[in-house]
C-alpha cells in the first residue's frame, strides 16, 4: 500500500493494471486536445479568411494566411509535446515556447483584428477563444502527460527486473603459452 502526497493510502497501482488505465487517459486527453486544436484551426481559418476579404487582399492569398499561422502552431505543439514526453523541460524548451507564444499572439491578433477595428468587444472576446484554447492546450498538454507519467510510474518504483548486461570474454593474451 502506498500513500498520496497528502498522506492518504492508495492501493498498489501495479496490482490494479494501471498500464491500461494510463494509456486510456493519455489517449483520451490527447484525442480531445487534438480535436479542440482541429476545431480551433477551422474557426481561425474562417476568421482570418473573412479579415482578408474585408482588407480586399488578393483572392489567391486569402486562404493562405490562416493555415500558415495555424500549422505553425500545430507544428510547435507537436514538437514541444514530443520533447516533453521524452523528459525535456525548462530551459531546453524556452525557445520553442517563446516562438509558440509569438505565433499564438499573431493568431490572436489575426482572429480579433476585424472585431477590434469595429469596436465590437463581444465578438472580439468570442474570436479570442480559438487562439486562447490553442495556446492553453499547448502549455497544459505536455505538463499533463508528464504528470500522468509521474503519477503512474513514480521514480524508483520500476517493477521490471533489471536486465543483466552480458560481458564479452576477454581475449587470450598472445604471450600465453598454448597448452599442448
CNS distance restraints for C-alpha pairs under 8 A (distance, minus, plus):
assign (resid   1 and name CA) (resid   9 and name CA) 6.54 0.50 0.50
assign (resid   1 and name CA) (resid  10 and name CA) 6.06 0.50 0.50
assign (resid   1 and name CA) (resid  11 and name CA) 5.26 0.50 0.50
assign (resid   1 and name CA) (resid  12 and name CA) 5.40 0.50 0.50
assign (resid   2 and name CA) (resid   9 and name CA) 5.74 0.50 0.50
assign (resid   2 and name CA) (resid  10 and name CA) 5.34 0.50 0.50
assign (resid   2 and name CA) (resid  11 and name CA) 6.43 0.50 0.50
assign (resid   2 and name CA) (resid  12 and name CA) 6.25 0.50 0.50
assign (resid   3 and name CA) (resid   7 and name CA) 5.27 0.50 0.50
assign (resid   3 and name CA) (resid   8 and name CA) 5.21 0.50 0.50
assign (resid   3 and name CA) (resid   9 and name CA) 4.24 0.50 0.50
assign (resid   3 and name CA) (resid  10 and name CA) 5.31 0.50 0.50
assign (resid   4 and name CA) (resid   8 and name CA) 5.29 0.50 0.50
assign (resid   4 and name CA) (resid   9 and name CA) 6.36 0.50 0.50
assign (resid   4 and name CA) (resid  10 and name CA) 6.56 0.50 0.50
assign (resid  11 and name CA) (resid  15 and name CA) 7.82 0.50 0.50
assign (resid  11 and name CA) (resid  16 and name CA) 7.83 0.50 0.50
assign (resid  12 and name CA) (resid  16 and name CA) 6.83 0.50 0.50
assign (resid  13 and name CA) (resid  17 and name CA) 6.67 0.50 0.50
assign (resid  13 and name CA) (resid  18 and name CA) 5.53 0.50 0.50
assign (resid  13 and name CA) (resid 152 and name CA) 7.10 0.50 0.50
assign (resid  14 and name CA) (resid  18 and name CA) 5.87 0.50 0.50
assign (resid  14 and name CA) (resid  19 and name CA) 7.83 0.50 0.50
assign (resid  14 and name CA) (resid 159 and name CA) 7.96 0.50 0.50
assign (resid  17 and name CA) (resid  21 and name CA) 7.23 0.50 0.50
assign (resid  18 and name CA) (resid  22 and name CA) 5.80 0.50 0.50
assign (resid  18 and name CA) (resid 152 and name CA) 6.98 0.50 0.50
assign (resid  19 and name CA) (resid  23 and name CA) 6.16 0.50 0.50
assign (resid  19 and name CA) (resid 152 and name CA) 7.95 0.50 0.50
assign (resid  20 and name CA) (resid  24 and name CA) 6.16 0.50 0.50
assign (resid  21 and name CA) (resid  25 and name CA) 6.17 0.50 0.50
assign (resid  22 and name CA) (resid  26 and name CA) 6.05 0.50 0.50
assign (resid  22 and name CA) (resid 148 and name CA) 7.18 0.50 0.50
assign (resid  22 and name CA) (resid 152 and name CA) 7.10 0.50 0.50
assign (resid  23 and name CA) (resid  27 and name CA) 5.93 0.50 0.50
assign (resid  24 and name CA) (resid  28 and name CA) 5.94 0.50 0.50
assign (resid  25 and name CA) (resid  29 and name CA) 6.07 0.50 0.50
assign (resid  26 and name CA) (resid  30 and name CA) 6.00 0.50 0.50
assign (resid  26 and name CA) (resid 145 and name CA) 6.82 0.50 0.50
assign (resid  26 and name CA) (resid 148 and name CA) 7.47 0.50 0.50
assign (resid  27 and name CA) (resid  31 and name CA) 5.89 0.50 0.50
assign (resid  28 and name CA) (resid  32 and name CA) 6.16 0.50 0.50
assign (resid  29 and name CA) (resid  33 and name CA) 6.08 0.50 0.50
assign (resid  30 and name CA) (resid  34 and name CA) 6.10 0.50 0.50
assign (resid  30 and name CA) (resid 141 and name CA) 7.54 0.50 0.50
assign (resid  31 and name CA) (resid  35 and name CA) 6.05 0.50 0.50
assign (resid  32 and name CA) (resid  36 and name CA) 6.10 0.50 0.50
assign (resid  33 and name CA) (resid  37 and name CA) 6.09 0.50 0.50
assign (resid  33 and name CA) (resid 137 and name CA) 6.68 0.50 0.50
assign (resid  33 and name CA) (resid 141 and name CA) 7.55 0.50 0.50
assign (resid  34 and name CA) (resid  38 and name CA) 6.13 0.50 0.50
assign (resid  35 and name CA) (resid  39 and name CA) 6.24 0.50 0.50
assign (resid  36 and name CA) (resid  40 and name CA) 6.07 0.50 0.50
assign (resid  36 and name CA) (resid 133 and name CA) 7.75 0.50 0.50
assign (resid  36 and name CA) (resid 134 and name CA) 7.89 0.50 0.50
assign (resid  37 and name CA) (resid  41 and name CA) 6.06 0.50 0.50
assign (resid  37 and name CA) (resid  74 and name CA) 7.83 0.50 0.50
assign (resid  37 and name CA) (resid 133 and name CA) 7.77 0.50 0.50
assign (resid  37 and name CA) (resid 134 and name CA) 6.09 0.50 0.50
assign (resid  38 and name CA) (resid  42 and name CA) 6.41 0.50 0.50
assign (resid  39 and name CA) (resid  43 and name CA) 6.15 0.50 0.50
assign (resid  40 and name CA) (resid  44 and name CA) 5.94 0.50 0.50
assign (resid  40 and name CA) (resid 130 and name CA) 4.72 0.50 0.50
assign (resid  40 and name CA) (resid 131 and name CA) 7.10 0.50 0.50
assign (resid  40 and name CA) (resid 133 and name CA) 7.58 0.50 0.50
assign (resid  40 and name CA) (resid 134 and name CA) 7.09 0.50 0.50
assign (resid  41 and name CA) (resid  45 and name CA) 6.06 0.50 0.50
assign (resid  41 and name CA) (resid  67 and name CA) 7.65 0.50 0.50
assign (resid  41 and name CA) (resid  70 and name CA) 6.09 0.50 0.50
assign (resid  41 and name CA) (resid 130 and name CA) 7.65 0.50 0.50
assign (resid  42 and name CA) (resid  46 and name CA) 6.40 0.50 0.50
assign (resid  43 and name CA) (resid  47 and name CA) 6.43 0.50 0.50
assign (resid  43 and name CA) (resid 130 and name CA) 6.79 0.50 0.50
assign (resid  44 and name CA) (resid  48 and name CA) 5.96 0.50 0.50
assign (resid  44 and name CA) (resid  66 and name CA) 6.53 0.50 0.50
assign (resid  44 and name CA) (resid  70 and name CA) 7.73 0.50 0.50
assign (resid  44 and name CA) (resid 107 and name CA) 7.72 0.50 0.50
assign (resid  44 and name CA) (resid 111 and name CA) 6.20 0.50 0.50
assign (resid  44 and name CA) (resid 130 and name CA) 6.73 0.50 0.50
assign (resid  44 and name CA) (resid 131 and name CA) 7.75 0.50 0.50
assign (resid  45 and name CA) (resid  49 and name CA) 5.87 0.50 0.50
assign (resid  45 and name CA) (resid  63 and name CA) 7.65 0.50 0.50
assign (resid  45 and name CA) (resid  66 and name CA) 5.15 0.50 0.50
assign (resid  45 and name CA) (resid  67 and name CA) 6.67 0.50 0.50
assign (resid  46 and name CA) (resid  50 and name CA) 6.11 0.50 0.50
assign (resid  47 and name CA) (resid  51 and name CA) 6.26 0.50 0.50
assign (resid  47 and name CA) (resid 110 and name CA) 7.75 0.50 0.50
assign (resid  47 and name CA) (resid 111 and name CA) 5.50 0.50 0.50
assign (resid  47 and name CA) (resid 127 and name CA) 7.69 0.50 0.50
assign (resid  48 and name CA) (resid  52 and name CA) 6.18 0.50 0.50
assign (resid  48 and name CA) (resid  62 and name CA) 7.98 0.50 0.50
assign (resid  48 and name CA) (resid  65 and name CA) 7.26 0.50 0.50
assign (resid  48 and name CA) (resid  66 and name CA) 5.67 0.50 0.50
assign (resid  48 and name CA) (resid 110 and name CA) 5.93 0.50 0.50
assign (resid  48 and name CA) (resid 111 and name CA) 5.78 0.50 0.50
assign (resid  49 and name CA) (resid  53 and name CA) 6.28 0.50 0.50
assign (resid  49 and name CA) (resid  62 and name CA) 5.54 0.50 0.50
assign (resid  49 and name CA) (resid  63 and name CA) 5.98 0.50 0.50
assign (resid  49 and name CA) (resid  65 and name CA) 7.79 0.50 0.50
assign (resid  49 and name CA) (resid  66 and name CA) 7.03 0.50 0.50
assign (resid  50 and name CA) (resid  54 and name CA) 6.16 0.50 0.50
assign (resid  51 and name CA) (resid  55 and name CA) 6.10 0.50 0.50
assign (resid  51 and name CA) (resid 110 and name CA) 7.66 0.50 0.50
assign (resid  51 and name CA) (resid 113 and name CA) 7.57 0.50 0.50
assign (resid  51 and name CA) (resid 114 and name CA) 6.08 0.50 0.50
assign (resid  52 and name CA) (resid  56 and name CA) 6.11 0.50 0.50
assign (resid  52 and name CA) (resid  57 and name CA) 5.45 0.50 0.50
assign (resid  52 and name CA) (resid  62 and name CA) 5.33 0.50 0.50
assign (resid  53 and name CA) (resid  57 and name CA) 6.20 0.50 0.50
assign (resid  53 and name CA) (resid  59 and name CA) 7.99 0.50 0.50
assign (resid  53 and name CA) (resid  62 and name CA) 6.92 0.50 0.50
assign (resid  57 and name CA) (resid  61 and name CA) 6.76 0.50 0.50
assign (resid  57 and name CA) (resid  62 and name CA) 6.44 0.50 0.50
assign (resid  58 and name CA) (resid  62 and name CA) 6.54 0.50 0.50
assign (resid  59 and name CA) (resid  63 and name CA) 7.89 0.50 0.50
assign (resid  60 and name CA) (resid  64 and name CA) 7.61 0.50 0.50
assign (resid  61 and name CA) (resid  65 and name CA) 6.91 0.50 0.50
assign (resid  63 and name CA) (resid  67 and name CA) 7.37 0.50 0.50
assign (resid  64 and name CA) (resid  68 and name CA) 6.27 0.50 0.50
assign (resid  65 and name CA) (resid  69 and name CA) 6.46 0.50 0.50
assign (resid  66 and name CA) (resid  70 and name CA) 5.95 0.50 0.50
assign (resid  66 and name CA) (resid 107 and name CA) 7.80 0.50 0.50
assign (resid  67 and name CA) (resid  71 and name CA) 5.54 0.50 0.50
assign (resid  68 and name CA) (resid  72 and name CA) 6.14 0.50 0.50
assign (resid  69 and name CA) (resid  73 and name CA) 6.43 0.50 0.50
assign (resid  69 and name CA) (resid 103 and name CA) 6.66 0.50 0.50
assign (resid  69 and name CA) (resid 106 and name CA) 7.58 0.50 0.50
assign (resid  69 and name CA) (resid 107 and name CA) 6.38 0.50 0.50
assign (resid  70 and name CA) (resid  74 and name CA) 6.26 0.50 0.50
assign (resid  70 and name CA) (resid 107 and name CA) 7.20 0.50 0.50
assign (resid  71 and name CA) (resid  75 and name CA) 6.01 0.50 0.50
assign (resid  72 and name CA) (resid  76 and name CA) 6.13 0.50 0.50
assign (resid  72 and name CA) (resid 103 and name CA) 7.27 0.50 0.50
assign (resid  73 and name CA) (resid  77 and name CA) 6.06 0.50 0.50
assign (resid  73 and name CA) (resid 100 and name CA) 6.37 0.50 0.50
assign (resid  73 and name CA) (resid 103 and name CA) 6.52 0.50 0.50
assign (resid  73 and name CA) (resid 104 and name CA) 6.92 0.50 0.50
assign (resid  73 and name CA) (resid 134 and name CA) 7.76 0.50 0.50
assign (resid  74 and name CA) (resid  78 and name CA) 6.07 0.50 0.50
assign (resid  75 and name CA) (resid  79 and name CA) 5.99 0.50 0.50
assign (resid  76 and name CA) (resid  80 and name CA) 5.93 0.50 0.50
assign (resid  76 and name CA) (resid  96 and name CA) 6.74 0.50 0.50
assign (resid  76 and name CA) (resid  97 and name CA) 7.91 0.50 0.50
assign (resid  76 and name CA) (resid 100 and name CA) 6.22 0.50 0.50
assign (resid  77 and name CA) (resid  81 and name CA) 5.94 0.50 0.50
assign (resid  77 and name CA) (resid 100 and name CA) 7.71 0.50 0.50
assign (resid  77 and name CA) (resid 138 and name CA) 5.34 0.50 0.50
assign (resid  78 and name CA) (resid  82 and name CA) 6.05 0.50 0.50
assign (resid  79 and name CA) (resid  83 and name CA) 6.29 0.50 0.50
assign (resid  80 and name CA) (resid  84 and name CA) 5.95 0.50 0.50
assign (resid  80 and name CA) (resid  93 and name CA) 7.13 0.50 0.50
assign (resid  80 and name CA) (resid  96 and name CA) 7.09 0.50 0.50
assign (resid  80 and name CA) (resid  97 and name CA) 7.64 0.50 0.50
assign (resid  80 and name CA) (resid 142 and name CA) 7.33 0.50 0.50
assign (resid  81 and name CA) (resid  85 and name CA) 6.02 0.50 0.50
assign (resid  81 and name CA) (resid 138 and name CA) 8.00 0.50 0.50
assign (resid  81 and name CA) (resid 141 and name CA) 7.31 0.50 0.50
assign (resid  81 and name CA) (resid 142 and name CA) 5.14 0.50 0.50
assign (resid  82 and name CA) (resid  86 and name CA) 6.57 0.50 0.50
assign (resid  83 and name CA) (resid  87 and name CA) 6.57 0.50 0.50
assign (resid  83 and name CA) (resid  88 and name CA) 5.30 0.50 0.50
assign (resid  83 and name CA) (resid  89 and name CA) 7.74 0.50 0.50
assign (resid  84 and name CA) (resid  88 and name CA) 4.92 0.50 0.50
assign (resid  84 and name CA) (resid  89 and name CA) 6.04 0.50 0.50
assign (resid  84 and name CA) (resid 142 and name CA) 5.64 0.50 0.50
assign (resid  84 and name CA) (resid 143 and name CA) 7.70 0.50 0.50
assign (resid  84 and name CA) (resid 146 and name CA) 7.13 0.50 0.50
assign (resid  85 and name CA) (resid 142 and name CA) 6.85 0.50 0.50
assign (resid  85 and name CA) (resid 145 and name CA) 6.74 0.50 0.50
assign (resid  85 and name CA) (resid 146 and name CA) 6.44 0.50 0.50
assign (resid  87 and name CA) (resid 146 and name CA) 7.75 0.50 0.50
assign (resid  88 and name CA) (resid  92 and name CA) 6.48 0.50 0.50
assign (resid  88 and name CA) (resid  93 and name CA) 6.99 0.50 0.50
assign (resid  89 and name CA) (resid  93 and name CA) 5.64 0.50 0.50
assign (resid  90 and name CA) (resid  94 and name CA) 6.55 0.50 0.50
assign (resid  93 and name CA) (resid  97 and name CA) 6.02 0.50 0.50
assign (resid  94 and name CA) (resid  98 and name CA) 6.04 0.50 0.50
assign (resid  95 and name CA) (resid  99 and name CA) 6.19 0.50 0.50
assign (resid  96 and name CA) (resid 100 and name CA) 5.95 0.50 0.50
assign (resid  97 and name CA) (resid 101 and name CA) 6.15 0.50 0.50
assign (resid  98 and name CA) (resid 102 and name CA) 6.28 0.50 0.50
assign (resid  99 and name CA) (resid 103 and name CA) 6.11 0.50 0.50
assign (resid 100 and name CA) (resid 104 and name CA) 5.88 0.50 0.50
assign (resid 100 and name CA) (resid 135 and name CA) 7.64 0.50 0.50
assign (resid 101 and name CA) (resid 105 and name CA) 6.08 0.50 0.50
assign (resid 101 and name CA) (resid 135 and name CA) 7.13 0.50 0.50
assign (resid 102 and name CA) (resid 106 and name CA) 6.24 0.50 0.50
assign (resid 103 and name CA) (resid 107 and name CA) 6.16 0.50 0.50
assign (resid 104 and name CA) (resid 108 and name CA) 6.07 0.50 0.50
assign (resid 104 and name CA) (resid 131 and name CA) 6.18 0.50 0.50
assign (resid 104 and name CA) (resid 132 and name CA) 7.85 0.50 0.50
assign (resid 104 and name CA) (resid 134 and name CA) 7.55 0.50 0.50
assign (resid 104 and name CA) (resid 135 and name CA) 6.05 0.50 0.50
assign (resid 105 and name CA) (resid 109 and name CA) 6.03 0.50 0.50
assign (resid 105 and name CA) (resid 131 and name CA) 7.77 0.50 0.50
assign (resid 106 and name CA) (resid 110 and name CA) 6.10 0.50 0.50
assign (resid 107 and name CA) (resid 111 and name CA) 6.02 0.50 0.50
assign (resid 107 and name CA) (resid 131 and name CA) 6.03 0.50 0.50
assign (resid 108 and name CA) (resid 112 and name CA) 6.14 0.50 0.50
assign (resid 108 and name CA) (resid 127 and name CA) 7.95 0.50 0.50
assign (resid 108 and name CA) (resid 128 and name CA) 6.03 0.50 0.50
assign (resid 108 and name CA) (resid 130 and name CA) 7.99 0.50 0.50
assign (resid 108 and name CA) (resid 131 and name CA) 5.25 0.50 0.50
assign (resid 108 and name CA) (resid 132 and name CA) 7.39 0.50 0.50
assign (resid 109 and name CA) (resid 113 and name CA) 5.59 0.50 0.50
assign (resid 110 and name CA) (resid 114 and name CA) 7.96 0.50 0.50
assign (resid 111 and name CA) (resid 127 and name CA) 5.76 0.50 0.50
assign (resid 111 and name CA) (resid 128 and name CA) 6.75 0.50 0.50
assign (resid 111 and name CA) (resid 131 and name CA) 7.75 0.50 0.50
assign (resid 112 and name CA) (resid 116 and name CA) 6.04 0.50 0.50
assign (resid 112 and name CA) (resid 123 and name CA) 7.86 0.50 0.50
assign (resid 112 and name CA) (resid 124 and name CA) 5.07 0.50 0.50
assign (resid 112 and name CA) (resid 125 and name CA) 7.81 0.50 0.50
assign (resid 112 and name CA) (resid 127 and name CA) 5.56 0.50 0.50
assign (resid 112 and name CA) (resid 128 and name CA) 6.35 0.50 0.50
assign (resid 113 and name CA) (resid 117 and name CA) 6.03 0.50 0.50
assign (resid 113 and name CA) (resid 124 and name CA) 7.80 0.50 0.50
assign (resid 114 and name CA) (resid 118 and name CA) 6.36 0.50 0.50
assign (resid 115 and name CA) (resid 119 and name CA) 6.03 0.50 0.50
assign (resid 115 and name CA) (resid 120 and name CA) 5.10 0.50 0.50
assign (resid 115 and name CA) (resid 121 and name CA) 6.76 0.50 0.50
assign (resid 115 and name CA) (resid 123 and name CA) 5.78 0.50 0.50
assign (resid 115 and name CA) (resid 124 and name CA) 4.98 0.50 0.50
assign (resid 116 and name CA) (resid 120 and name CA) 5.99 0.50 0.50
assign (resid 116 and name CA) (resid 121 and name CA) 6.56 0.50 0.50
assign (resid 116 and name CA) (resid 124 and name CA) 5.97 0.50 0.50
assign (resid 120 and name CA) (resid 124 and name CA) 6.23 0.50 0.50
assign (resid 121 and name CA) (resid 125 and name CA) 6.06 0.50 0.50
assign (resid 122 and name CA) (resid 126 and name CA) 6.23 0.50 0.50
assign (resid 123 and name CA) (resid 127 and name CA) 5.92 0.50 0.50
assign (resid 124 and name CA) (resid 128 and name CA) 6.15 0.50 0.50
assign (resid 125 and name CA) (resid 129 and name CA) 6.96 0.50 0.50
assign (resid 128 and name CA) (resid 132 and name CA) 5.98 0.50 0.50
assign (resid 129 and name CA) (resid 133 and name CA) 5.98 0.50 0.50
assign (resid 130 and name CA) (resid 134 and name CA) 6.25 0.50 0.50
assign (resid 131 and name CA) (resid 135 and name CA) 6.10 0.50 0.50
assign (resid 132 and name CA) (resid 136 and name CA) 5.94 0.50 0.50
assign (resid 133 and name CA) (resid 137 and name CA) 5.93 0.50 0.50
assign (resid 134 and name CA) (resid 138 and name CA) 5.98 0.50 0.50
assign (resid 135 and name CA) (resid 139 and name CA) 6.36 0.50 0.50
assign (resid 136 and name CA) (resid 140 and name CA) 6.08 0.50 0.50
assign (resid 137 and name CA) (resid 141 and name CA) 5.42 0.50 0.50
assign (resid 138 and name CA) (resid 142 and name CA) 7.24 0.50 0.50
assign (resid 139 and name CA) (resid 143 and name CA) 7.10 0.50 0.50
assign (resid 140 and name CA) (resid 144 and name CA) 6.04 0.50 0.50
assign (resid 141 and name CA) (resid 145 and name CA) 6.26 0.50 0.50
assign (resid 142 and name CA) (resid 146 and name CA) 6.26 0.50 0.50
assign (resid 143 and name CA) (resid 147 and name CA) 6.15 0.50 0.50
assign (resid 144 and name CA) (resid 148 and name CA) 6.08 0.50 0.50
assign (resid 145 and name CA) (resid 149 and name CA) 6.25 0.50 0.50
assign (resid 146 and name CA) (resid 150 and name CA) 6.16 0.50 0.50
assign (resid 147 and name CA) (resid 151 and name CA) 6.00 0.50 0.50
assign (resid 148 and name CA) (resid 152 and name CA) 6.15 0.50 0.50
assign (resid 149 and name CA) (resid 153 and name CA) 5.65 0.50 0.50
assign (resid 149 and name CA) (resid 154 and name CA) 7.75 0.50 0.50
assign (resid 150 and name CA) (resid 154 and name CA) 5.23 0.50 0.50
assign (resid 150 and name CA) (resid 155 and name CA) 7.39 0.50 0.50
assign (resid 153 and name CA) (resid 157 and name CA) 6.60 0.50 0.50
assign (resid 153 and name CA) (resid 158 and name CA) 7.02 0.50 0.50
assign (resid 154 and name CA) (resid 158 and name CA) 7.68 0.50 0.50
assign (resid 172 and name CA) (resid 176 and name CA) 7.28 0.50 0.50
